[in-house]
Amino acid sequence: MSAIIEHFQTITQIPHCSKAADKLLDFLVEFAKRRGYSVEVDEAKNIYIHKGTPTLCLQAHYDMVCMGKAPALETYIKEGIMRAKDSSLGADNGMAIAMMMQNMDEGLDLEFLLTADEEIGLIGANKVAFNLKAAYMLNLDSEDEAEVYIGCAGGADLVAFKKESFVEGKGICYEVAVKGLKGGHSGVDIDKGIPSAIKVLGRYLVENGITGLASIYAGERRNSIPANAVAIVRSEKVLEDEGDVTVRVLKKSPQVLKEGEKVINFINLFQHGVLGMNEELGIPSISINLAIITTDEKGGVRVEASARAMSMEALQYVTSSTQKFFEHYDFSVEVQDKYPAWKPEISDFTKLVGKEMKAVFGRSKMTAIHAGLECGVIAQKYPHMKFASIGPTIRYPHSTREEVDLESVERTYEVLLRIIGKV
């Protein structure tokens, strides 16, 4: 096993879910100091590591999306692919951190910017204020080998709430559940045809004429395509399993939401998924993910959604139109964690990165990603810098199917060393 993979294995055994990554922060600070690097940590828990007079800054985030059994990770390798049993793996972005650790082992004169809480709205990146000196920044958070990312989507989260009341329900009480769907990243996987458990559940309830909604608990993370959704309903019609939907009778008679039918219709009519395509780049230009829906015992209904777009104009469009849709169903809406798109740009730096990529992989492609990269936020703070983003092949991030191609990791690291040598 290579040193990079060993470093990654070490990282997997240190809990670092978003908002709970202090143990990994402490480990990385000590790791860098022991190797003679200067280290600064800001109030947002971003980490700035540097040595010498570098011209290149490497950037990654050190939090992960914890799904399934995470942060208790048990990794395994099969046919060159690493996964974790029943949990997300954290190769996004832990494999980048492992590469940086190897750079430090080799004593290279570089800047390293490790940001906090990227997975829940680029929180750390928005608060970065270190005195970075390098002329170039290479982000290591992309997920396709041999590709050089020169742009990314902007995004915003929408959080909606409506107060409800309960009334007496009619009919048999059922638990209607959609569990264990594939899930996936709400940006890069949104065009992969992965079903949303929330939408599957909503369609079933509408098709079976359900109006008595007692409660619903659906979705896992704002930036994940929902894999699970469960509703407690009252129905005078006999309900049966259908496709991904399982049904069981409950021996209770709960009250139901006064406007439960309206909530069900809202779920069914919400335009989850890709809303527009960028044909030139072959990626979505606009999308919306209906991420989480929950109710509480007082009758409140809370909905969380994440919008993405490849331009700020398009982001404003999808955000405002979704807000109006919420308001049509009597929700109050708050827009949170808005971050900018990174407009695609080809520079001398991206050309150099592409050239070294082609030297190792035999091919190279300039592209953009329908997900948030921290380059968009950081570029606004450091306008003197030139940016590019690369990474090894990671599939199904933000899900329990997450996997990373280990050969791709080794070859991407070779590209990284070539770029360091040339810059």
N, C-alpha and C positions, 0 to 999 in steps of 0.2 A: 504494500500500500504506500502511495506517495506521501510526502510530507504534507502536501496541501490537504489531502483527504484525511490524514491523521489530525491536522488542525481542525478540520470541519467536524470530525467525530468528537473532538474535545468540546467544541461549541455546542453540539447537540445535547450534551449532558449538563449544560448550564442553562437554567430557565431564562428565556428572553422573549416572552410574549410582549406585545405592545403594552405600554404602561406598567410593565413588570419586568424590566430588563436590567435592574440595578446590579445584579450579580455578574452579568456579562460585562457591564460597564466597568466594574471594579477589576475584573479579570483582564480586560483589554488594556486598561490604564497601567496596571502592574506589568503586563507582558511587554508593553512598549518601553517603559522606563528601564526595565532590566536589560534592554538591548540598546540603551544609550540615546533614546529619543526624548525630546521635550514633549510634554503633554499638557494640554489645557482642557478643562471641562466647563461648559457654560451652564446657566440656570436651566436651560431646556434639556440638559444632559447630552448635548452634542459633544463629541470628542474630537479635538484637533491635535494631531501627532505630526511632528516635523523634525527634520535633521538636515544640516548643511544649508545650501542655497539652492533648493530644487526649482526646476522650471515646470514640473508636472505635479499636479495634485490628483490623487486617486480618491474617489468618493463612493460611499455605499451607506446603507442603513443597517443598524444592528438589531432591530426588532423583527419579529416574525409574526405571521398570522397563525394562531394556535387553533387547530381544528382537531376533532376527535380526542384522543388521549393526550395530546400535547398540553403542557411541555414535557410530559414523561415520554421521551422519544426512544424507541428501540429500532435502530436502523438495520437494514440488511441489503446485500448486494446480490443481484441475479443478472447474469449475462451482461455485466458492465453497467447496469443501471442500479442506482441506489434509491431506496424508498424507506419509509418508516411504517411500522405495523400499526394500522388503525389510527393514523394521525398524519397531520401535515409534517413535512420534513424540515422546513426552514432553510432549504437551499437558496430560496429567495429570502434574504440576501446573504445568508451565512456563508455561502461558497465564496462570495466576494471578500468577506472578512477573512476567510482562510487564506486566500491569495495574498491579501495585505500582510497577514502574519508571516507568510513565507518571505515576502519582500523585506520585512523587518529582520527576520532571521539572517537574510543575506546582507543586512546593513546598508541598504540602498538609500541614497539621498533623495527623499521624496517628502511631499506633504500628504497626509491622510486625513480626510474629513469623514467621520463616522457619525451619521445623524440618527436622532432618536425618533421613535413613534412615527415613522414614515407610513406605516400600513393603516393608520387611522386618521390620515389627512395631512401628511407631510408637516407634522407639527414642528419637529425639530428644524427642518430646513427653513421654515418660515421665520425662525428666530436666530438663525446663524448670523454671527457678527464678528467672527475672528478676523485677524489681519492676515488674510491669505496672500501669499507673495507670488505663487506660480502663475505663469502666463496661460497654462492649459489645464483643463480639468477633464479627466476621463472617468465617467460614471461606469460602475460595474454591475448595474442592476438590470441589464437586458437579458433576454432568455432564449435567444436563437443564435447558435454559432454562425460564424462567417458573415454576420450582418452588422452593419455600423448604423446605429440609430442617431439621427440628426434632428429629431423632432418628437414631440409627444403630445398627448391629449391634456387639456385642462379639465378640471372637474369641480364638482360641488356636491355636498350632501344636503338633502332636504329632509327635515324632521317635522312631521305633522301630528297634530293631536286634536281629538274631539271628545268632549264630555258627553257621556251617554247615561241613560237610565235603564232600569230593568223592569220588565213586565212578566206576567205569568205566561209560560209557554204551553204548547200543545203537542201531544204525541210522545213517541218513545224517544228516550235520550240515547244518542250515539256518539262514539268517538270516531271521527273520520280523519284518517291519517295518510300522509304521503311521507315515507321515510326511506332514507338511504339512496337518494338519487345521486348522480355523479358529482354535482356541484362544480365549482371552478371559479376562476378569476373573473370578476365582473367587467373587466376591460378586455384583456387579450383573449378571453374565451367566450365573450358575449355573442360572437358570430359563429360559434361551433355547433349550434343546434342542441345545446345542452338544455334540457327542460328545467323550468323553475318549479319547485315544489309548491310554491304559493299559487302560481297560475294554474297548475294541475288541480290543486284543491279547489280553487275558485270556480273553475269550469265545471267540476263535478257537482258542486253545491248548486250552481245555477241550473244545470241540466236536470237535476233531480228535484227542482222546485223548492229547495230549502229556504225558509225565511227565518226560522228560529235559531239564531246564533247566540250561544251562551258565552263562549270564549274562543279565542284563537291564539296560538303561540307558533310562530312560523319564522324561519330564516335563522341565520347564524351570525353573519357579519355584514356590515354595510358594503364591503368590497368583495363579497362572495355571492355567486349565484345560489339561491336557496336550495339546500338538499333535503330539508325536512320541514314539514308543516302539519300541525295537528289542530283540529277544531272540535269543540263540543257543541252539538246541535240537538234540536228537538225536531222530530219529523213524524207526520201522520202517515207518511208513505214508508213502506219497508225498504230499507237501504241495503245494498249488497256490494261486495268487493267489485272493483272494476279497474283493470289495468294496474297502474301504480298505486291506486287508492285502496286502502284496507278499512273495513268497518267493523266495529264491535259494539254490542248493546251494553249500556251502563245502567245499573239499577239505581237511578236517582232521577229527580225531577227538578232540575235547576231552572231558575228564571232565565229569560233571554233578553238580549239588547232590544230596546224599543225600536231602533232603526237598524236592526241586524240585517234585514234584507238589503238595505241601502249599502251597508258595508260590504256585503257579498258581491253586489253588483259593481261596486267600486273596484274590488279585486279583479273581477272578471274582465272589466273594461280597461283597466290600466294597461298602457302600451309598453309593456316590458320588452326590452331587447334592442336590436339595432333599428335606428330611425333613419339612418342615411349612410351611404357608402362613399368612400374616396376611391374612385375607380383607378386613378393613377397609381396610388400606393397599394391598392388591394386590401384596405383595412376599413373598418367602420369610421365614419366621420362624426356621427352622433349616436349616442346610446343612453339608455336609462335602465337601471337595475332596481326592481322592486325587491328590497333586501330583507326587511324585517317587519312583521306585524304582530303586535301583542295587545292583550286586553288586561285590565286589572279588576280587582274585586269591586271597585267603586264604579265601574262602567266606563272607564277611560279607554279609548282606542288610540294607539300610537303606531305610526307608520314611519319607516326610514327608507329612503331611496338614495341612490348615487347616480349622478348624471356625469357624462363625459362628452367632450367634443374636441375636435382638432383645431378649433379657432375660438377666440374669446367671443366673437359675435354669435357663433353657433351655440356656445355654452350658455350665453345669455338667453338665447331663444328656447333651448330645451329646459332651462331652469324656470323661466317665466311661464312657459306653457304648462309645465308640470305643476307649478304652484297654482295656476288657475284651475287645473283639474282637481287638485285637492280642495280648493275653496268651493268648487261646485258641489262637493260632497260635505260641505260644512266643517272642514278641517281648518284649524289655524296652522300656519306654516312658517318655519324658520329655515333660512339657508345658512349652512354652516361649512366651515373648512374649505372655502373656495380657493382654488389654486390655479395658476395661469398655464395656458398651453405654451409649449416650447416650439416656436415657429421653425420649421425645417430650414437649415442653412448649410450649404457646402462651403467649407473653408480649406485653407492649406492644411490645417490640423486634421480635419475629417478625411481629406485625401491621403494624408500620411497613414492614418489608422487603417483606411481601406487598403492601401498598398501592402502593409504588413499583414493584414488579414488574408489577403490573396496569396502572399508568400507562404503562409502556413497551410491554409485550407484549399488553395487552388482556385478559390472563388471569393468574391466579396460583393456585397449589395448594400447600397445606401437606402435607408428606409426610415419610417417613423413607427411609433407604437401607440395603440389605442389604450393607453394607460398613463398614469401619472409618473413621470420621472422627476427627480428632484432638480434636474437641470433647469427646468422652466422657472422654478422659484429662485434657485441660486444665481442663475444668469442675470436676473434683475438686480441682485445685490452686488455682483462683481462684473460689471460691463466690460472690463478690460480683458476678461478671460475668453478663450475659445473652448467649445465644449464638444464632446462626442460620448457615445455610450456603447459598450459592448458587454457580452456575457456568454457563458456556456449554455447549452441547451437544457432548459428546465421546462418540464411539462406539467400542466394542471396545478400551478401554484394556488395557494389559498384553499386547498382541498385535501382530503385524506388520500387522494391519488397522486399527490405531488411526487415527482421523480426527477433525477438529474443524471445525465449521461456523463460518466466519469472520464471517458476518453476525451469528450468535448471540453471538460474542465482542464485537462492537461494541455490540450492544444491551444485553448484560449489563454492559458497562462504563458505559453510560449509566445503568443501574439503580444501579450502584455509586456514581456521582457524585451521584445524587439522594439516596441513603441518607446519604452523607457530609454533604451539605448540610443534611439534616433533623436528623441526630444532633448 
